[in-house]
């Protein structure tokens, strides 16, 4: 039976990032935008609409739209309600029920959902859920709970995050390692992306919040980045889902002062030192040159 959202949906975020019953706008945007996008993607699948980039059909988007109606204490509790006008009755409830069942199966098995739910959990839905979980980490959010009334339908936490990452990797190429210089990073919790410039071109990477400090501390360094790759049709890496990052120690050129100290060279005190030391061996040296030239003079 479909879960009714007529009475509203409550989302509770917990963790250090919600201390003092507060939550950053970036985390609020991550939760709200990715929840809404996930419901729209599932609704597109349920109605048989053709997936496409850009804006989704207005009729479907409006039918599953949720509005933010309040914020209350208790970690960070967000109150959402269905939009007042929906073109397709029951589509929001059906989409949310599919989402709940999919998350339940993922928690139980650690694998991609099966049965009727499987066809609606496309790669874009899974990638969206991974992004929604991107703020989950020991120093930020520990759980995001979704419930109606007293019924908790599902909770996103570290366990679900690991399952989703594993499922995401299984849909991509095997673990990939790239080497290059880390030149750019976007550390907003909603984004969490960086760019590694290799000999073959620039590669964008995304990462979870637990890797934020590692990426920040590695900026402008030569790094070895490891993760699961999404590829272009020609086999080159389009996007790397980063799981590990290490700095590669590179050689450093010594300064002239350091080189002089190593070789025991000191500055000249006067120009006469360039004459060197007088020696009788000069005649022997010149004689050797004449012989080498074949001259008897």
MITI-132684 format. One record per residue: y, x, z of N, C-alpha, C in turn. Coordinates in steps of 0.1 Angstrom, whole numbers, plus 2048, in hexadecimal, padded with zeros to 3 digits. Layout:
# MITI-132684
YXZYXZYXZ ...
# end
This chain:
# MITI-132684
7F480980080080080080C809800 8168057F882280D7F782A80D804 83181880783981981384781380F 84C80A81785980481486480C81B 86E80F81387A81681788680D819 88380081988E7F681B8967F8828 88F7FC8328957FE83F89B80C841 89A8148368A082183689682C839 89A83883689284483889A84E841 89385384B89985C85589386A852 89C87485089888284E89D88A85A 89489186189789986C8948A8869 89E8B086A89D8BE86889D8C5875 8948CE8788938D58858928E4882 8988EC88C8978FA88B8A4900890 8A590E8908B19148958BD91088D 8BC90D8808C79098788CE8FC87C 8C78F48858CC8E78898D18E8898 8D38F489D8D88F58AB8E58EE8AD 8E68E78B88F28DF8BB8F38D28B2 8E78CD8AE8E78C18A58EF8C2899 8EF8CE8938F78D18878EE8D687C 8F28D586F8EB8DA8648F58DE859 8F28E98538FC8EE8498FC8E583C 9078E48359088DC82A8FE8E081F 8FB8EE81E8F28F28148E38ED817 8DF8ED8248D28E88278D28D9825 8DC8D28288DD8C48268DC8C1817 8E38C980F8E28C78008D48CA7FB 8CE8D48008C08D87FC8B78CC7FF 8B78C680B8AE8BC80E8B18AF806 8BE8AB8058C189F7FE8BF8A07EF 8C38AB7E98C28AC7DA8B48AD7D6 8AC8B57DD89E8B77D98958AB7DC 8988A47E68918987E989488D7DE 8A188C7DA8A58837D089F8867C3 89F8937BF89A8987B288B8967B2 8848987BD8758967BD8728887BB 87987F7C28768707C087986C7B1 8838727AB88686E79D87B874794 87688079686B88578E85E87D78F 85B87979B84F87179D851863797 85D85E79885F85179285E852783 86385D77D86285E76E85385E76A 84B86577283D86576F836857771 83A85077B83484377E837839773 84483A76E848831763844835755 83E84275583A84774784684C73F 85184E74585D85373E85A86273A 85F86672F85C87372A86587D732 85E88873886689273F870899736 87C89C73B8868A37338908A973C 8978B37378A18BA73F8AD8B273F 8B68B57488C38AE7498C28A2751 8CB89974E8CC88C7568C0883753 8BB87D75D8AF87475C8B4866758 8AC85D7528B085074E8B784975A 8C38437578CA83D7628C3832769 8BB82A7628B481F7688AA824773 8A382F7708998357798A083C785 8AB8447828B284B78C8B8841796 8BE8367918C482C79A8BA8257A3 8AE82379D8A381B7A489D8237B0 89E8307B08998387BB8A48407C3 8B083C7C18BB8427C78BC83F7D6 8BE84A7DE8BF8487EC8CE84C7F0 8D48447F98E18477FE8E184D80C 8EA85680F8EC85B81C8F5852824 8F084D82F8F78438368FB847845 8F68538498F98578578F286385B 8F88698668F287586C8F287387B 8E78768828E68748908E0880897 8E18808A48DC88B8AC8CD88B8AD 8C88978B28B98998B38B58A38A8 8B88B08AA8B88BA8A08C28B6896 8BE8B288A8C88AD8808C18A2879 8C589687B8BF88A8768C788386C 8C28828608C987C8558C486E852 8CD8648508C985784D8CB85483F 8C184F8388C284C8298BD83E827 8C383781D8C082A81A8BF82980A 8B78208058B681D7F78C48187F2 8C781C7E58D38167DF8D38077DF 8DE8017DF8DF7F27E08DA7EC7D4 8DB7F27C88D77EC7BB8CC7F57B5 8C17EF7B28B67F67AC8B17EE7A0 8B07F47948AC7ED78889D7EA788 8957F378D8877F278D8827F079B 87E7E479F87A7E17AC86D7E87B0 86C7ED7BC8607F47C085E8027BC 8668077B38648157AE86781F7B9 87181D7C18748277CC8688277D5 86381C7DA85881B7E384C8227DD 84981F7D183D8257CA83E8347C9 84A8397C684D8477C484B84E7D2 8518487DC85084E7EA84284E7EF 83B8437EC82D8437F082484E7E9 8278507DD82085B7D58238687DB 83086A7DF8348777E582D8797F2 82C86E7FB82686F808817873806 81086C7FD80286E7FB80087C7F5 8088817ED80788F7E78088997F2 8128987FB8148A18068098A180F 8038958127F889381B7EC89B815 7E989A8087DE8A18027E08B0803 7EC8B48007EF8C38007ED8C880E 7F18C18187EF8C68267E08C7829 7D98BD8257CA8BC8287C28C6821 7C58C98157BC8D280D7C38DF809 7D08E08097D78EC8057D78ED7F6 7D28E37EF7D28E37E07DA8D87DA 7DC8D97CD7E38CF7C67DD8C17C8 7E58B67C97E08A97CB7D68A57C0 7CD89C7C37C38977BA7C48887B8 7BC8837B07BC8747AE7C88707A6 7CC8637A97D885E7A27E58657A5 7E586C7B17F28737B47F387F7AC 7E88857A87E98927A07F2892794 7F188778D7F9886780808885783 80C88178F81A88079281F88D798 81789679D81B8A27A381C8AD798 8258AC7908278B678582C8C378A 82D8CD7828328DA7868408D978A 8488D07848568CE7888578C8796 84E8BF79984E8B97A784A8C37B1 8408CB7AE83C8D67B78478E07B9 84D8E47AE8588EE7AF8648E97B8 8678DC7B68718D57BE86E8D57CD 8618D37D085D8D37DE85E8E17E4 85A8EB7DC85C8F97E086A8FC7E4 8738F77DB8828FA7DE8868F27EA 8818E67EC8848DE7F88808E5804 8758EC8048708F480F876902810 87F90580788491380788C917813 89190D81A899910827890911833 88390F83287A90F83D87791E840 87A92284C87793085187A93185F 87593C86687693D87488593C879 88E94187189C9428768A5937870 89F92D8698A79228638A1915867 89990F85F893902861884904864 87E8FD86E8708FE8708688F286B 86F8E78698698DA8658738D185F 86F8C98558778BE85086E8B1850 8718A785886989C85B86F890853 86688884D86A87C84686387084C 86A86685086485A85786C84E855 86584285686C83585686882F863 87282B86B870826878869830881 85D82D88785683688F84B83D887 84983A87A83E84087284384C86B 83D85886F84086486883686585C 83C86585083486584482F873840 83887D84183488B83F83E894845 83A8A18478438AB84C8418B8844 84C8BD84084C8CA83884E8D5842 8458DE8438468E984C8408F6846 83E90084E83990D84882C90C841 8239038478169028418178FC833 81E8F18328208EA8258278F481B 8318FB82083890581782E90F811 82591481A81B91E81581191880B 80D90B80D80490480480B9027F6 8188FE7F781F8FC7EA8219097E3 8249137E98269207E38199257DC 80E9227E38019267DD7FE91E7D1 8009117D27FE9087C680790C7BB 81390F7BE81D9147B48189207AD 81392A7B580E9367AF8029347A6 7F992A7AA7ED9287A27F1922794 7FD91C79380191778680892177D 80A92D78381193777B808943778 80E94E77480695A77180296077F 7F896A77E7F497178A80097978F 7FE97E79B8099857A280F990799 81C99079882399A78F82C9A3798 82D9AF7938369B979A8409BE78F 84C9BF7938579C478A85E9CF791 8649D978A86C9E37908799E4789 8849E47918919E478B89B9E5796 8A89E47938B39E579C8B89D77A0 8B89D57AD8BD9C77B28CC9C77B2 8D29C07A88E09C07A78E89B37AB 8E19A97AD8E899C7B08DF9937B9 8E698C7C28DF9837CB8E79777CE 8E196B7CF8E895F7D38E195B7E0 8E895C7EB8E295A7F88E594D7FF 8EB9447F78ED9367FC8DF9307FE 8DD9298098D092380C8CB91A801 8D49147FA8D090B7EF8CB9127E3 8CF91F7E28CC9267D58C19307D8 8C493B7E08BB9467E38B494C7D6 8BD9527CE8B89597C28BE9677C1 8B796F7BA8BC97D7B78B89817A9 8BE98C7A58BB9917978B79A0798 8AC9A37928A79B17918A99B5782 8B19C07808B39C67738A99D1770 8A09CE7668959D87638999DE755 8909E87518939EE7448929E5739 88A9D973B8889D07308929C4730 89A9C373B8A39B873C8A49B374A 8AD9A974C8AF9A475A8A599875D 8A099876989798E76D89C98777A 89D97A7798A197278589596F78E 89897079B88D96D7A58939637AF 88A95A7B488D9527BF8859567CB 8899527D78829567E388594D7EF 87C94D7F987E94580588894C80E 88D944818897949821892955829 88595682C88096183488296F82D 88496F81F88697B81889597E816 89D97681B8AC9778198B198581D 8AE9898298B399682E8AD9A2826 8A19A182289B9AC81A8A29AD80C 8A59A28068AC9A27F98BB9A77FB 8C19A38068CF9A78098D09B680B 8C69BB8138C69C98168C29D280A 8BD9CC8008B89D47F48C19D47E8 8CD9CD7EA8D69CC7DF8DA9DA7DA 8DB9DC7CD8E09E97C78D59F47C8 8C99F07CD8BE9FA7CE8B49F87C3 8ACA027C08A1A017B78969FB7C0 8909F07BB8869E87C38799E67BB 86F9E37C38639DD7BD8619CF7C2 8629C57B98619B77BC8549B17B8 84E9AA7C18419A47BF8419957C1 83A98E7B883A97F7B98329797AE 83396C7AC82D9657A2837962796 83396478A83C96477F83B958776 84695277384794876884B95075B 84394E75084595674584C94F739 85395673185795172484C95071A 84E94A70F84394970583F957700 84796170084496E6FB83D977706 83A97171283397871C83C97F726 84997F72485398672D85597D739 85998274485C97B751869973750 86896675287395D75287995C760 87095A76A87495977886995E780 86D96678B86396B7948659647A2 85B95E7A785B9587B48589637BE 8629687C48619747CC8599727D9 84F97B7DB84797B7E88489887EF 84D9937E984E9A07EF8589A97E8 85F9B17F08699BA7EA86A9C77F2 86A9D27EB86B9DF7F28749E87EA 87B9F07F18849FA7EB87DA067E7 87FA0B7DA879A187D5883A237D8 87EA2D7DF887A397E1889A407D4 895A437D0898A4A7C489EA587C7 89CA617BE8A2A6E7C08B1A6E7C0 8B6A777C88C5A787CA8CAA867C5 8D4A867BD8DAA937B88E2A997C3 8DFAA77C58E6AAE7D08F4AB27CB 8FDAB37D490BAB77D090CAC67CE 916ACA7C7918AD97C5918AE17D2 91EADB7DC91FAE27E9911AE47EF 908AD97ED8FBADA7F28F2AE47EA 8F4AE47DD8EDAED7D48F1AFC7D8 8FEAFE7DA902B0C7DD8FDB107EA 8FCB077F48F6B0B8018E8B0E800 8E0B077F88D2B097F68CFB177F0 8D8B1B7E78D6B287DF8DEB347E6 8E5B317F18ECB3C7F78F8B417EF 8FEB397E790AB3C7DF916B3A7E7 920B437E792CB427ED938B437E3 944B3E7E694FB3F7DD953B4E7DB 959B517D095FB5E7CD96BB617D6 96CB6D7DB978B707E3983B767DA 97FB7E7CF989B837C6982B867B9 989B877AE984B877A097BB9379D 97EB9E7A5977BAA7A2968BA97A5 964B9F7AD956B9D7B094DB9A7A4 954B9579994DB9278D948B9E785 94EBAA789949BB678293BBBA786 937BB6791929BB9795929BC779B 91DBCD79C91BBDA7A3918BE4798 920BEF79891EBFA78E910C00790 90AC037858FCC097858FAC12779 8F2C1C77A8EEC2576F8E4C1E765 8DFC1376A8D5C0C7628DBC05755 8E8C057548EEBFF7488EAC0773C 8EAC1473C8E6C1C7308D8C1972C 8CFC177368C1C147338C1C0672C 8C9BFD7318C9BEF72B8CEBF071D 8D8BF771A8DEBF870D8D4BFF703 8CDC097088C3C107008B8C066FC 8B4BFD7068AABF37038AEBEA6F8 8BBBE66F78C0BDD6ED8C0BE46DF 8C3BF16DF8C3BF86D28B5BF96CD 8ACBFC6D589EBFD6D1899BF06CB 89CBE56D3898BD86CE89EBD46C1 8AABD96BD8B0BD76B08ABBE06A6 8A3BEA6AA89DBF36A08A7BFE69C 8B1C006A48BBC0A6A18B8C176A8 8BAC226A18B8C306A78C5C366AC 8D0C2E6AA8DDC346AF8DEC346BE 
# end
